[in-house]
Amino acid sequence: RKEVEQDPGPFNVPEGATVAFNCTYSNSASQSFFWYRQDCRKEPKLLMSVYSSGNEDGRFTAQLNRASQYISLLIRDSKLSDSATYLCVVKEGGRAGKSTFGDGTTLTVKP
Amino acid sequence: DVKVTQSSRYLVKRTGEKVFLECVQDMDHENMFWYRQDPGLGLRLIYFSYDVKMKEKGDIPEGYSVSREKKERFSLILESASTNQTSMYLCASSSPGGQPQHFGDGTRLSIL
């Protein structure tokens, strides 16, 4: 079983749709959580951190459930430019702070 | 903004060559990482470093070594390149604790 699991998709949605991605992790000692976005043949870029209380950045909302070891990302009013692969990332505590990346969920937003 | 710079975007080398991939970050980050990314396999950690001259093996260190002589620079070395090391190589850096990693643009390495 992978340490971080994501539904690979692909998710194909029309513009304006709301779409949600889920991620589960197995290491209960994980301390920090993030969503990254990766465009085709580019590097991953930080989309947002995920906090226990839930947090929002414009059309994006992230949630964390530590008890269930579950992270989610909600995208409202999808844009064509949201088409990308979304990576869930779980980070250990401590000095080195090793991160474990999910394999990503691919989203295609269509006109 | 954090800037992580990798020395080459594209690189073509021959089997058996010693290959150096360089990474420099400008944010005084303690931690630096090297990954490779292949279709269907996601990001895999090769090596990481949490201080100058310190290094730790990641999940797939075989065939690679690293060097961190200065805080801002982390080098990945392919001791004797093989065709199965053809991949996208990504360098990242971060502060310790709960801070996210920031990635360079990546190096697409082809070994012929």
Backbone of each chain as ProteinMPNN parsed JSONL, in Angstrom:
{"seq_chain_A": "RKEVEQDPGPFNVPEGATVAFNCTYSNSASQSFFWYRQDCRKEPKLLMSVYSSGNEDGRFTAQLNRASQYISLLIRDSKLSDSATYLCVVKEGGRAGKSTFGDGTTLTVKP", "coords_chain_A": {"N_chain_A": [[0.853, -1.197, 0.0], [0.534, 2.213, -0.838], [2.089, 5.087, 0.697], [0.863, 7.545, 0.381], [-2.156, 8.035, -1.151], [-3.927, 8.647, -4.092], [-6.781, 9.161, -6.164], [-6.24, 8.497, -9.463], [-7.662, 9.536, -11.592], [-8.489, 10.061, -15.052], [-10.118, 13.198, -14.352], [-12.651, 14.606, -16.064], [-14.163, 17.538, -16.728], [-16.741, 20.02, -17.303], [-16.294, 23.513, -18.052], [-16.81, 25.718, -15.315], [-17.769, 23.823, -13.588], [-17.865, 22.16, -10.376], [-15.345, 20.46, -8.704], [-13.93, 17.76, -6.866], [-11.094, 16.486, -5.187], [-9.612, 13.699, -3.61], [-7.475, 12.444, -1.007], [-5.6, 10.056, 0.717], [-3.58, 9.203, 3.544], [-1.034, 7.244, 5.145], [0.736, 7.485, 7.271], [0.472, 8.255, 10.482], [1.882, 10.056, 11.942], [2.404, 12.226, 10.413], [2.97, 15.67, 9.719], [2.601, 18.032, 8.225], [0.785, 19.332, 5.424], [0.052, 19.505, 1.956], [-1.128, 20.821, -1.191], [-0.099, 20.474, -4.492], [0.305, 21.735, -7.804], [0.797, 20.456, -11.037], [1.784, 21.122, -14.205], [1.793, 19.806, -17.566], [4.882, 18.368, -18.311], [6.226, 20.148, -16.724], [7.553, 21.57, -13.62], [6.411, 20.62, -10.287], [4.271, 22.885, -8.586], [3.635, 24.777, -5.689], [0.364, 24.842, -4.598], [-1.404, 25.215, -2.407], [-1.204, 25.24, 1.171], [-2.464, 22.932, 3.64], [-4.637, 23.152, 6.273], [-5.696, 22.18, 9.567], [-8.11, 23.324, 10.276], [-9.27, 23.765, 7.913], [-8.995, 25.557, 4.848], [-9.147, 28.291, 2.534], [-8.588, 29.521, -0.733], [-9.411, 31.732, -2.826], [-11.033, 30.217, -5.432], [-10.425, 27.74, -4.521], [-10.544, 25.227, -2.072], [-9.269, 23.651, 0.743], [-9.202, 20.759, 2.806], [-8.574, 19.033, 5.866], [-8.584, 15.993, 7.539], [-7.552, 14.698, 10.281], [-8.098, 12.533, 11.908], [-9.219, 10.629, 10.214], [-7.225, 10.53, 8.43], [-7.061, 11.938, 5.947], [-7.238, 14.025, 3.125], [-8.506, 16.756, 1.284], [-9.3, 18.486, -1.789], [-11.095, 21.07, -3.125], [-12.363, 22.442, -6.029], [-13.946, 25.181, -7.231], [-16.164, 26.524, -9.759], [-14.725, 25.814, -12.193], [-11.971, 26.515, -14.37], [-10.612, 26.646, -17.709], [-7.896, 26.868, -17.481], [-7.336, 25.52, -15.173], [-6.764, 22.951, -15.756], [-4.649, 20.334, -15.174], [-2.282, 18.314, -13.326], [-2.873, 17.334, -10.041], [-1.179, 17.182, -7.064], [-1.03, 15.534, -4.02], [0.553, 16.121, -0.957], [2.398, 14.973, 1.783], [4.021, 15.693, 4.742], [6.716, 14.847, 6.901], [7.467, 15.559, 10.362], [10.187, 17.162, 12.125], [13.757, 17.665, 11.558], [14.727, 17.136, 8.905], [12.4, 16.865, 7.455], [11.098, 15.155, 5.486], [9.209, 14.739, 2.555], [6.329, 13.108, 1.235], [4.989, 12.306, -1.809], [1.861, 12.068, -3.448], [0.746, 10.214, -6.355], [-0.723, 11.814, -7.97], [-3.629, 13.47, -9.345], [-5.298, 13.756, -12.332], [-6.713, 16.461, -13.972], [-8.943, 17.598, -16.413], [-10.34, 20.341, -17.82], [-13.019, 21.2, -19.78], [-14.261, 23.145, -22.565]], "CA_chain_A": [[0.0, 0.0, 0.0], [1.33, 3.432, -0.895], [1.942, 5.978, 1.857], [-0.102, 8.583, 0.006], [-2.934, 7.497, -2.258], [-4.868, 9.54, -4.754], [-7.475, 8.67, -7.347], [-5.482, 9.087, -10.574], [-8.534, 10.132, -12.595], [-8.647, 11.51, -15.159], [-11.388, 13.873, -14.154], [-12.981, 15.475, -17.196], [-15.327, 18.323, -16.289], [-16.974, 21.231, -18.115], [-16.04, 24.807, -17.404], [-17.826, 26.123, -14.359], [-18.121, 22.727, -12.682], [-17.15, 21.99, -9.113], [-14.708, 19.136, -8.686], [-13.244, 17.483, -5.599], [-10.083, 15.439, -5.191], [-9.346, 13.149, -2.284], [-6.147, 11.888, -0.781], [-5.446, 9.429, 2.03], [-2.19, 8.951, 3.899], [-0.959, 6.151, 6.113], [1.609, 7.812, 8.395], [-0.292, 9.071, 11.419], [2.768, 11.068, 12.527], [2.599, 13.312, 9.451], [2.781, 16.961, 10.383], [2.214, 19.129, 7.334], [0.061, 18.813, 4.269], [0.034, 20.491, 0.885], [-1.522, 20.482, -2.557], [0.715, 21.051, -5.553], [-0.207, 21.609, -9.155], [1.87, 20.206, -12.0], [1.4, 21.155, -15.615], [2.499, 18.803, -18.368], [6.304, 18.572, -18.572], [6.748, 21.224, -15.879], [7.795, 21.178, -12.247], [5.297, 20.846, -9.366], [4.25, 24.202, -7.932], [2.77, 24.795, -4.518], [-0.952, 25.449, -4.768], [-1.79, 25.699, -1.091], [-1.033, 24.394, 2.345], [-3.736, 22.425, 4.161], [-4.664, 23.299, 7.717], [-6.712, 21.349, 10.22], [-9.384, 24.035, 10.321], [-9.708, 23.997, 6.539], [-8.61, 26.872, 4.36], [-9.673, 28.638, 1.222], [-7.831, 30.51, -1.493], [-10.217, 31.986, -4.018], [-11.933, 29.119, -5.815], [-9.86, 26.494, -4.006], [-10.729, 24.961, -0.646], [-8.585, 22.436, 1.194], [-9.651, 20.255, 4.104], [-7.756, 17.972, 6.458], [-9.206, 15.217, 8.616], [-6.44, 13.919, 10.853], [-8.606, 11.267, 12.473], [-9.409, 9.696, 9.098], [-6.009, 10.615, 7.612], [-7.721, 12.228, 4.681], [-7.104, 15.411, 2.69], [-9.317, 16.99, 0.084], [-9.181, 19.76, -2.495], [-12.309, 21.391, -3.864], [-12.213, 23.545, -6.977], [-15.252, 25.685, -7.677], [-16.168, 27.327, -10.981], [-13.506, 25.388, -12.895], [-11.522, 27.241, -15.563], [-9.772, 25.852, -18.61], [-6.52, 26.945, -16.979], [-7.172, 24.613, -14.027], [-6.348, 21.645, -16.277], [-3.312, 20.03, -14.664], [-2.259, 17.213, -12.37], [-2.839, 17.848, -8.676], [-0.434, 16.264, -6.208], [-1.205, 15.628, -2.574], [1.873, 15.947, -0.341], [2.375, 14.802, 3.237], [5.396, 15.947, 5.199], [7.061, 14.458, 8.269], [8.051, 16.59, 11.196], [11.618, 16.969, 12.319], [14.723, 18.518, 10.887], [14.819, 16.935, 7.462], [11.086, 17.11, 6.877], [10.904, 14.43, 4.239], [7.854, 14.794, 2.015], [5.871, 12.008, 0.397], [4.074, 12.813, -2.819], [0.967, 11.165, -4.153], [1.027, 10.128, -7.784], [-1.422, 12.881, -8.658], [-4.933, 13.322, -9.99], [-5.31, 14.581, -13.538], [-7.958, 17.19, -14.244], [-9.093, 18.296, -17.68], [-11.539, 21.177, -17.876], [-13.347, 21.358, -21.196], [-15.18, 24.268, -22.827]], "C_chain_A": [[0.886, 1.244, 0.0], [1.074, 4.304, 0.33], [0.926, 7.073, 1.61], [-0.835, 8.098, -1.235], [-3.921, 8.534, -2.786], [-5.563, 8.785, -5.88], [-6.797, 9.301, -8.552], [-6.339, 9.818, -11.598], [-8.361, 9.404, -13.918], [-10.063, 11.978, -14.845], [-11.575, 14.806, -15.349], [-14.254, 16.219, -16.853], [-15.516, 19.51, -17.214], [-16.574, 22.473, -17.325], [-17.176, 25.151, -16.464], [-18.211, 25.05, -13.359], [-17.34, 22.84, -11.379], [-16.595, 20.572, -9.078], [-13.927, 18.973, -7.386], [-12.27, 16.329, -5.77], [-9.835, 14.988, -3.762], [-7.972, 12.52, -2.221], [-6.134, 11.253, 0.606], [-3.974, 9.166, 2.275], [-2.145, 7.962, 5.048], [-0.126, 6.484, 7.355], [0.911, 8.773, 9.351], [0.562, 10.163, 12.067], [3.021, 12.232, 11.566], [2.183, 14.631, 10.06], [2.206, 18.045, 9.489], [1.668, 18.541, 6.039], [-0.076, 19.911, 3.22], [-0.647, 19.921, -0.347], [-0.605, 21.224, -3.512], [-0.033, 20.87, -6.869], [0.981, 21.376, -10.076], [1.283, 20.207, -13.405], [2.287, 20.19, -16.394], [3.941, 19.231, -18.638], [6.886, 19.778, -17.811], [6.967, 20.703, -14.459], [6.54, 21.353, -11.397], [5.41, 22.239, -8.74], [3.246, 24.172, -6.791], [1.468, 25.519, -4.835], [-1.413, 26.038, -3.435], [-1.417, 24.698, -0.004], [-2.417, 23.968, 2.83], [-3.676, 22.466, 5.676], [-5.842, 22.537, 8.309], [-8.091, 21.996, 10.205], [-9.981, 24.211, 8.932], [-9.31, 25.39, 6.103], [-9.002, 27.041, 2.905], [-8.758, 29.655, 0.575], [-8.58, 30.718, -2.8], [-11.177, 30.84, -4.285], [-11.517, 27.769, -5.234], [-10.071, 26.39, -2.497], [-10.07, 23.642, -0.297], [-9.073, 22.064, 2.586], [-8.723, 19.139, 4.559], [-8.562, 17.299, 7.554], [-8.135, 14.288, 9.176], [-6.917, 12.569, 11.375], [-8.749, 10.209, 11.383], [-8.201, 9.655, 8.175], [-6.386, 10.841, 6.151], [-7.571, 13.718, 4.391], [-7.954, 15.587, 1.446], [-9.008, 18.361, -0.498], [-10.444, 19.941, -3.314], [-12.018, 22.577, -4.773], [-13.61, 23.934, -7.458], [-15.086, 26.467, -8.964], [-14.907, 27.049, -11.816], [-13.251, 26.221, -14.148], [-10.7, 26.304, -16.435], [-8.342, 25.772, -18.074], [-6.283, 26.083, -15.737], [-6.727, 23.222, -14.47], [-4.889, 21.397, -15.916], [-3.405, 18.727, -13.867], [-2.071, 17.791, -10.977], [-2.242, 16.789, -7.754], [-0.712, 16.568, -4.75], [0.151, 15.33, -1.928], [1.745, 15.933, 1.176], [3.819, 14.896, 3.736], [5.586, 15.515, 6.643], [7.501, 15.679, 9.059], [9.539, 16.378, 11.296], [12.462, 17.799, 11.392], [14.674, 18.367, 9.362], [13.483, 17.142, 6.764], [10.856, 16.441, 5.55], [9.45, 14.462, 3.832], [7.563, 13.561, 1.18], [4.788, 12.538, -0.523], [3.136, 11.71, -3.295], [1.304, 11.176, -5.637], [0.25, 11.153, -8.606], [-2.756, 12.479, -9.245], [-4.974, 14.282, -11.167], [-6.691, 15.169, -13.775], [-7.887, 17.813, -15.63], [-10.412, 19.039, -17.643], [-11.805, 21.499, -19.335], [-14.343, 22.497, -21.4], [-16.626, 23.786, -22.898]], "O_chain_A": [[1.865, 1.321, 0.743], [-0.005, 4.269, 0.921], [0.21, 7.483, 2.523], [-0.213, 7.787, -2.25], [-4.637, 9.193, -2.032], [-4.987, 7.875, -6.475], [-6.774, 10.526, -8.663], [-5.83, 10.621, -12.381], [-8.102, 8.2, -13.902], [-11.046, 11.264, -15.042], [-10.751, 15.685, -15.601], [-15.311, 15.607, -16.701], [-14.561, 19.963, -17.845], [-16.528, 22.465, -16.095], [-18.347, 24.913, -16.763], [-18.906, 25.334, -12.383], [-16.312, 23.512, -11.293], [-17.297, 19.609, -9.388], [-13.339, 19.927, -6.876], [-12.579, 15.326, -6.413], [-9.847, 15.79, -2.828], [-7.391, 12.123, -3.231], [-6.611, 11.857, 1.567], [-3.209, 8.934, 1.339], [-3.091, 7.852, 5.828], [-0.272, 5.828, 8.386], [0.777, 9.962, 9.061], [0.027, 11.09, 12.673], [3.788, 13.138, 11.893], [1.205, 14.723, 10.802], [1.418, 18.878, 9.937], [2.023, 17.439, 5.62], [-0.289, 21.08, 3.542], [-0.733, 18.706, -0.525], [-0.363, 22.423, -3.373], [-0.875, 19.985, -7.02], [2.03, 22.002, -9.931], [0.411, 19.406, -13.74], [3.371, 19.811, -15.951], [4.185, 20.33, -19.137], [7.902, 20.346, -18.209], [6.621, 19.567, -14.133], [5.679, 22.16, -11.748], [6.502, 22.702, -8.412], [2.154, 23.616, -6.914], [1.474, 26.665, -5.285], [-1.766, 27.215, -3.353], [-1.329, 23.492, -0.234], [-3.423, 24.579, 2.466], [-2.779, 21.887, 6.29], [-6.845, 22.287, 7.641], [-9.11, 21.309, 10.132], [-11.08, 24.748, 8.792], [-9.292, 26.312, 6.918], [-9.163, 26.076, 2.158], [-8.219, 30.539, 1.241], [-8.4, 29.968, -3.76], [-12.034, 30.532, -3.457], [-12.2, 26.767, -5.443], [-9.812, 27.333, -1.749], [-10.289, 22.632, -0.966], [-9.324, 22.925, 3.429], [-8.163, 18.402, 3.748], [-9.154, 17.97, 8.4], [-7.854, 13.23, 8.613], [-6.196, 11.575, 11.284], [-8.439, 9.037, 11.599], [-8.15, 8.847, 7.247], [-6.071, 10.047, 5.265], [-7.748, 14.56, 5.271], [-8.098, 14.661, 0.648], [-8.527, 19.262, 0.189], [-10.817, 19.07, -4.1], [-11.489, 23.595, -4.329], [-14.346, 23.12, -8.015], [-14.016, 27.009, -9.241], [-14.129, 27.959, -12.101], [-14.172, 26.581, -14.88], [-10.164, 25.301, -15.963], [-7.671, 24.748, -18.198], [-5.142, 25.935, -15.299], [-6.352, 22.401, -13.633], [-4.005, 22.159, -16.306], [-4.473, 18.125, -13.756], [-1.207, 18.641, -10.762], [-2.728, 15.661, -7.674], [-0.636, 17.716, -4.309], [0.824, 14.377, -2.322], [1.069, 16.775, 1.767], [4.717, 14.247, 3.2], [4.741, 15.773, 7.5], [7.863, 16.706, 8.485], [10.095, 15.509, 10.624], [11.954, 18.539, 10.55], [14.59, 19.354, 8.632], [13.445, 17.551, 5.603], [10.458, 17.093, 4.585], [8.56, 14.241, 4.653], [8.445, 13.036, 0.5], [3.807, 13.136, -0.082], [3.552, 10.572, -3.516], [2.049, 12.033, -6.114], [0.523, 11.343, -9.791], [-2.987, 11.321, -9.593], [-4.717, 15.477, -11.017], [-7.698, 14.46, -13.777], [-6.906, 18.469, -15.982], [-11.472, 18.44, -17.457], [-10.933, 22.006, -20.041], [-15.164, 22.781, -20.527], [-17.535, 24.59, -23.111]]}, "seq_chain_B": "DVKVTQSSRYLVKRTGEKVFLECVQDMDHENMFWYRQDPGLGLRLIYFSYDVKMKEKGDIPEGYSVSREKKERFSLILESASTNQTSMYLCASSSPGGQPQHFGDGTRLSIL", "coords_chain_B": {"N_chain_B": [[10.208, 35.751, -3.842], [10.924, 32.268, -3.824], [13.768, 30.936, -5.405], [14.787, 28.295, -7.267], [17.309, 26.949, -9.035], [18.146, 24.955, -11.713], [20.851, 23.534, -13.471], [20.648, 22.753, -16.167], [18.106, 22.533, -18.665], [17.661, 20.591, -20.576], [19.444, 17.636, -21.32], [21.774, 15.557, -22.892], [23.417, 12.552, -22.734], [25.941, 9.956, -22.869], [25.903, 6.401, -22.431], [27.634, 5.186, -19.631], [29.034, 7.511, -19.116], [30.059, 9.977, -16.687], [27.854, 11.957, -14.992], [26.857, 15.198, -14.097], [24.483, 16.942, -12.289], [23.39, 20.094, -11.446], [22.197, 22.148, -8.782], [20.907, 25.116, -7.47], [19.874, 27.167, -4.812], [18.301, 30.17, -3.627], [17.355, 30.941, -1.16], [18.416, 30.425, 1.291], [17.815, 27.956, 2.368], [17.785, 25.124, 4.52], [17.261, 22.48, 3.833], [17.604, 20.298, 1.068], [16.713, 18.558, -1.942], [16.727, 15.783, -4.216], [14.862, 14.468, -6.849], [13.493, 12.003, -9.082], [11.295, 11.801, -11.866], [9.066, 9.768, -13.463], [6.889, 8.616, -16.059], [3.874, 7.302, -14.82], [5.07, 6.49, -12.474], [5.343, 8.473, -10.641], [6.771, 10.936, -8.381], [9.967, 10.213, -7.214], [12.134, 9.948, -4.503], [15.561, 10.543, -4.504], [17.985, 11.366, -3.157], [18.539, 13.31, -0.188], [19.375, 16.308, 1.663], [20.057, 17.794, 4.748], [21.771, 19.636, 5.706], [24.869, 21.363, 5.24], [27.314, 19.318, 3.81], [25.993, 17.114, 4.752], [24.116, 14.196, 4.011], [21.421, 12.119, 2.983], [20.113, 8.958, 2.108], [17.498, 8.488, -0.202], [14.61, 6.959, -1.548], [15.458, 5.657, -3.838], [18.446, 5.401, -4.223], [20.426, 4.048, -5.624], [23.061, 3.943, -7.933], [23.466, 6.613, -7.957], [25.03, 9.57, -6.575], [25.581, 12.274, -4.25], [26.449, 15.712, -3.589], [27.102, 18.189, -1.231], [28.573, 20.885, -0.705], [28.318, 23.551, -0.21], [25.823, 25.593, 1.302], [23.865, 26.55, -0.431], [23.965, 24.994, -2.697], [23.386, 21.931, -4.33], [24.4, 18.973, -5.582], [23.781, 16.433, -7.959], [25.032, 13.31, -8.872], [25.576, 11.087, -11.446], [27.152, 8.221, -11.459], [28.003, 6.357, -13.399], [26.489, 6.59, -16.15], [23.402, 5.098, -17.143], [21.015, 3.683, -19.453], [18.563, 3.346, -18.187], [18.427, 5.45, -16.516], [17.483, 7.577, -17.807], [15.365, 10.253, -17.567], [13.165, 12.681, -15.969], [14.616, 14.988, -13.892], [14.286, 16.455, -10.778], [14.993, 19.108, -8.632], [14.636, 20.267, -5.294], [13.997, 22.573, -2.592], [13.737, 23.428, 0.903], [12.73, 25.015, 3.979], [13.344, 23.835, 7.351], [10.996, 21.857, 9.353], [7.528, 22.637, 9.099], [7.415, 23.652, 6.49], [6.775, 24.069, 2.95], [8.159, 22.35, 0.042], [10.102, 23.779, -2.598], [10.412, 23.782, -6.055], [12.872, 23.375, -8.671], [13.087, 24.023, -12.258], [13.48, 21.612, -13.453], [15.368, 18.967, -15.035], [15.583, 17.455, -18.081], [16.859, 14.51, -18.754], [18.556, 12.546, -21.038], [19.858, 9.416, -21.684], [21.92, 7.911, -23.891]], "CA_chain_B": [[9.911, 34.38, -4.275], [12.013, 31.294, -3.795], [14.273, 30.588, -6.718], [15.621, 27.103, -7.33], [17.809, 26.93, -10.401], [18.859, 23.76, -12.152], [21.839, 23.993, -14.442], [20.269, 22.483, -17.562], [16.728, 22.067, -18.884], [17.758, 19.362, -21.36], [20.815, 17.133, -21.331], [21.914, 14.25, -23.546], [24.711, 11.953, -22.396], [26.113, 8.583, -23.353], [26.066, 5.328, -21.437], [28.956, 5.079, -19.036], [29.575, 8.823, -18.746], [29.758, 10.531, -15.366], [26.986, 13.096, -15.266], [26.646, 16.094, -12.963], [23.344, 17.846, -12.327], [23.6, 21.086, -10.404], [21.005, 22.845, -8.29], [21.236, 26.219, -6.579], [18.704, 27.883, -4.29], [18.7, 31.488, -3.138], [16.557, 31.298, 0.008], [19.095, 30.011, 2.52], [17.115, 26.781, 2.892], [18.628, 24.065, 5.054], [16.988, 21.186, 3.214], [17.563, 20.195, -0.385], [16.244, 17.23, -2.348], [16.731, 15.382, -5.613], [13.857, 13.489, -7.242], [13.274, 11.744, -10.488], [9.885, 11.598, -12.145], [8.851, 8.975, -14.662], [5.455, 8.381, -16.29], [3.282, 6.182, -14.108], [5.792, 6.168, -11.23], [5.312, 9.608, -9.739], [8.038, 11.505, -7.905], [10.701, 9.31, -6.337], [13.235, 10.643, -3.849], [16.85, 9.892, -4.711], [18.786, 11.76, -2.006], [18.275, 14.628, 0.355], [20.406, 16.849, 2.546], [19.498, 18.762, 5.68], [22.809, 20.563, 6.129], [26.093, 21.276, 4.449], [28.086, 18.079, 3.943], [25.15, 16.011, 5.216], [23.279, 13.618, 2.969], [20.66, 10.939, 3.38], [19.542, 8.23, 0.987], [16.055, 8.457, -0.356], [14.02, 5.66, -1.867], [16.12, 5.014, -4.983], [19.776, 6.01, -4.341], [21.394, 3.218, -6.356], [23.554, 4.516, -9.182], [23.585, 8.064, -7.793], [25.626, 10.133, -5.37], [25.305, 13.702, -4.147], [27.466, 16.527, -2.925], [26.631, 19.487, -0.737], [29.725, 21.581, -0.128], [27.834, 24.86, 0.222], [24.415, 25.509, 1.678], [22.95, 26.883, -1.527], [24.195, 24.154, -3.865], [23.243, 20.491, -4.102], [24.707, 18.346, -6.864], [23.465, 15.015, -8.154], [26.033, 12.714, -9.74], [25.364, 9.743, -11.971], [28.536, 7.751, -11.486], [28.214, 5.739, -14.717], [25.112, 6.709, -16.629], [22.81, 3.97, -17.866], [19.806, 4.103, -20.165], [17.407, 3.388, -17.274], [18.46, 6.709, -15.77], [16.783, 8.585, -18.597], [14.242, 10.675, -16.739], [13.097, 14.081, -15.56], [15.2, 15.146, -12.567], [13.791, 17.66, -10.121], [15.621, 19.526, -7.391], [13.75, 21.069, -4.454], [14.559, 23.015, -1.313], [12.746, 23.874, 1.878], [13.147, 25.241, 5.36], [12.929, 22.694, 8.172], [9.674, 21.957, 9.956], [6.32, 22.482, 8.299], [7.421, 24.463, 5.262], [6.699, 23.273, 1.723], [9.306, 22.335, -0.848], [10.021, 24.568, -3.822], [11.113, 23.017, -7.082], [13.466, 23.943, -9.86], [12.37, 23.756, -13.5], [13.685, 20.228, -13.877], [16.301, 18.636, -16.107], [15.211, 16.245, -18.832], [18.123, 13.841, -19.062], [18.478, 11.37, -21.903], [21.098, 8.645, -21.747], [21.873, 7.133, -25.141]], "C_chain_B": [[11.155, 33.507, -4.194], [12.452, 30.989, -5.21], [15.175, 29.371, -6.584], [16.026, 26.947, -8.785], [18.569, 25.652, -10.672], [19.682, 24.119, -13.376], [21.413, 23.791, -15.891], [18.795, 22.091, -17.638], [16.723, 20.729, -19.617], [19.227, 18.952, -21.42], [20.815, 15.771, -22.004], [23.326, 13.745, -23.277], [24.752, 10.517, -22.914], [26.273, 7.617, -22.193], [27.506, 5.279, -20.951], [29.573, 6.406, -18.635], [29.254, 9.145, -17.293], [29.006, 11.841, -15.607], [26.758, 13.896, -13.984], [25.409, 16.964, -13.225], [23.468, 18.792, -11.137], [22.294, 21.786, -10.04], [21.442, 23.91, -7.298], [19.945, 26.885, -6.118], [19.172, 29.151, -3.585], [17.98, 31.904, -1.857], [17.167, 30.811, 1.32], [18.394, 28.811, 3.181], [18.109, 25.737, 3.382], [18.493, 22.769, 4.251], [16.979, 21.277, 1.691], [17.351, 18.747, -0.775], [16.481, 17.022, -3.843], [15.704, 14.275, -5.822], [14.049, 13.144, -8.711], [11.787, 11.45, -10.682], [9.743, 10.895, -13.483], [7.355, 8.719, -14.819], [4.976, 7.137, -15.546], [3.942, 5.839, -12.784], [5.825, 7.328, -10.246], [6.706, 10.127, -9.406], [8.706, 10.507, -6.971], [11.948, 10.015, -5.806], [14.528, 9.859, -4.009], [17.753, 10.117, -3.488], [18.257, 13.078, -1.459], [19.372, 15.024, 1.34], [19.76, 17.869, 3.461], [20.546, 19.709, 6.253], [24.001, 20.403, 5.205], [26.846, 20.007, 4.826], [27.278, 16.916, 4.517], [24.314, 15.505, 4.047], [22.595, 12.365, 3.508], [20.116, 10.272, 2.132], [18.026, 8.355, 0.997], [15.597, 7.053, -0.694], [14.771, 4.909, -2.966], [17.532, 5.577, -5.179], [20.759, 5.267, -5.247], [21.765, 3.864, -7.691], [23.771, 6.017, -9.126], [24.437, 8.39, -6.565], [25.319, 11.627, -5.379], [26.457, 14.392, -3.437], [26.822, 17.824, -2.487], [27.759, 20.139, 0.029], [29.351, 22.972, 0.374], [26.327, 24.769, 0.436], [23.493, 25.693, 0.483], [23.016, 25.91, -2.702], [24.138, 22.673, -3.507], [23.383, 19.81, -5.456], [24.33, 16.884, -6.851], [24.446, 14.47, -9.175], [25.581, 11.32, -10.153], [26.75, 9.184, -12.245], [28.908, 7.135, -12.837], [26.828, 5.605, -15.351], [24.662, 5.458, -17.389], [21.478, 4.42, -18.459], [18.587, 4.172, -19.24], [17.424, 4.602, -16.353], [17.942, 7.874, -16.612], [15.505, 8.964, -17.866], [14.204, 12.191, -16.642], [13.618, 14.147, -14.121], [14.797, 16.498, -11.993], [14.526, 17.883, -8.809], [14.619, 20.365, -6.612], [14.493, 21.511, -3.206], [13.432, 23.436, -0.389], [13.437, 24.252, 3.175], [12.755, 24.011, 6.168], [11.528, 22.905, 8.738], [8.579, 21.861, 8.93], [6.282, 23.246, 7.0], [7.401, 23.598, 4.011], [8.014, 23.297, 0.951], [9.03, 23.201, -2.072], [10.933, 23.92, -4.858], [11.789, 23.902, -8.123], [12.671, 23.526, -11.092], [12.502, 22.323, -13.982], [14.718, 20.115, -14.986], [15.824, 17.363, -16.776], [16.507, 15.624, -19.332], [17.854, 12.612, -19.915], [19.838, 10.708, -21.943], [21.006, 7.719, -22.967], [22.861, 5.975, -25.12]], "O_chain_B": [[12.273, 33.949, -4.457], [11.628, 30.805, -6.106], [16.189, 29.404, -5.887], [15.173, 26.826, -9.664], [19.512, 25.306, -9.961], [19.256, 24.915, -14.214], [21.783, 24.585, -16.756], [18.296, 21.388, -16.759], [15.908, 19.851, -19.335], [20.123, 19.786, -21.549], [19.96, 14.931, -21.723], [24.307, 14.433, -23.561], [23.742, 9.952, -23.334], [26.727, 7.989, -21.111], [28.456, 5.324, -21.734], [30.548, 6.425, -17.883], [28.28, 8.635, -16.739], [29.473, 12.716, -16.336], [26.5, 13.33, -12.922], [25.313, 17.633, -14.254], [23.627, 18.368, -9.992], [21.415, 21.984, -10.879], [22.243, 23.648, -6.401], [19.041, 27.136, -6.915], [20.268, 29.211, -3.029], [17.986, 33.082, -1.498], [16.491, 30.793, 2.348], [18.389, 28.681, 4.405], [19.137, 25.493, 2.751], [19.472, 22.058, 4.02], [16.421, 22.208, 1.109], [17.745, 17.828, -0.058], [16.439, 17.968, -4.629], [15.669, 13.286, -5.089], [14.673, 13.883, -9.472], [11.116, 10.927, -9.792], [10.238, 11.369, -14.505], [6.634, 8.616, -13.827], [5.583, 6.069, -15.628], [3.441, 4.993, -12.044], [6.296, 7.166, -9.121], [7.686, 9.792, -10.071], [8.075, 10.011, -6.037], [12.717, 10.602, -6.568], [14.592, 8.67, -3.696], [18.222, 9.161, -2.869], [17.616, 13.854, -2.167], [20.174, 14.201, 1.781], [18.997, 18.72, 3.003], [20.263, 20.486, 7.165], [24.112, 19.416, 4.479], [26.992, 19.673, 6.002], [27.831, 15.839, 4.744], [23.864, 16.282, 3.204], [23.124, 11.659, 4.366], [19.701, 10.954, 1.195], [17.375, 8.33, 2.042], [16.138, 6.074, -0.181], [14.731, 3.68, -3.025], [17.795, 6.182, -6.218], [21.809, 5.806, -5.595], [20.9, 4.271, -8.467], [24.2, 6.631, -10.103], [24.546, 7.587, -5.639], [24.859, 12.174, -6.381], [27.301, 13.77, -2.792], [26.103, 18.475, -3.245], [27.892, 19.973, 1.242], [29.993, 23.505, 1.279], [25.651, 23.953, -0.189], [22.447, 25.05, 0.403], [22.196, 25.998, -3.616], [24.742, 22.22, -2.535], [22.585, 20.041, -6.363], [24.531, 16.183, -5.86], [24.672, 15.082, -10.219], [25.248, 10.485, -9.312], [27.438, 9.632, -13.162], [30.002, 7.369, -13.352], [26.103, 4.638, -15.114], [25.415, 4.855, -18.153], [20.892, 5.41, -18.022], [17.677, 4.966, -19.478], [16.541, 4.762, -15.511], [17.964, 9.023, -16.171], [14.665, 8.111, -17.58], [15.078, 12.891, -17.154], [13.118, 13.445, -13.241], [14.947, 17.537, -12.634], [14.663, 16.975, -7.988], [13.833, 21.1, -7.209], [15.489, 20.904, -2.812], [12.327, 23.757, -0.828], [14.575, 23.86, 3.433], [11.922, 23.222, 5.723], [10.951, 23.986, 8.618], [8.685, 21.083, 7.981], [5.201, 23.47, 6.454], [7.959, 22.501, 4.014], [8.868, 24.153, 1.178], [7.891, 23.338, -2.518], [12.073, 23.56, -4.567], [11.344, 25.012, -8.414], [11.704, 22.771, -10.991], [11.725, 21.87, -14.822], [14.916, 21.042, -15.771], [15.676, 16.325, -16.132], [17.162, 16.158, -20.227], [17.041, 11.756, -19.568], [20.85, 11.358, -22.204], [20.127, 6.861, -23.051], [22.951, 5.223, -26.09]]}, "name": "protein", "num_of_chains": 2, "seq": "RKEVEQDPGPFNVPEGATVAFNCTYSNSASQSFFWYRQDCRKEPKLLMSVYSSGNEDGRFTAQLNRASQYISLLIRDSKLSDSATYLCVVKEGGRAGKSTFGDGTTLTVKPDVKVTQSSRYLVKRTGEKVFLECVQDMDHENMFWYRQDPGLGLRLIYFSYDVKMKEKGDIPEGYSVSREKKERFSLILESASTNQTSMYLCASSSPGGQPQHFGDGTRLSIL"}
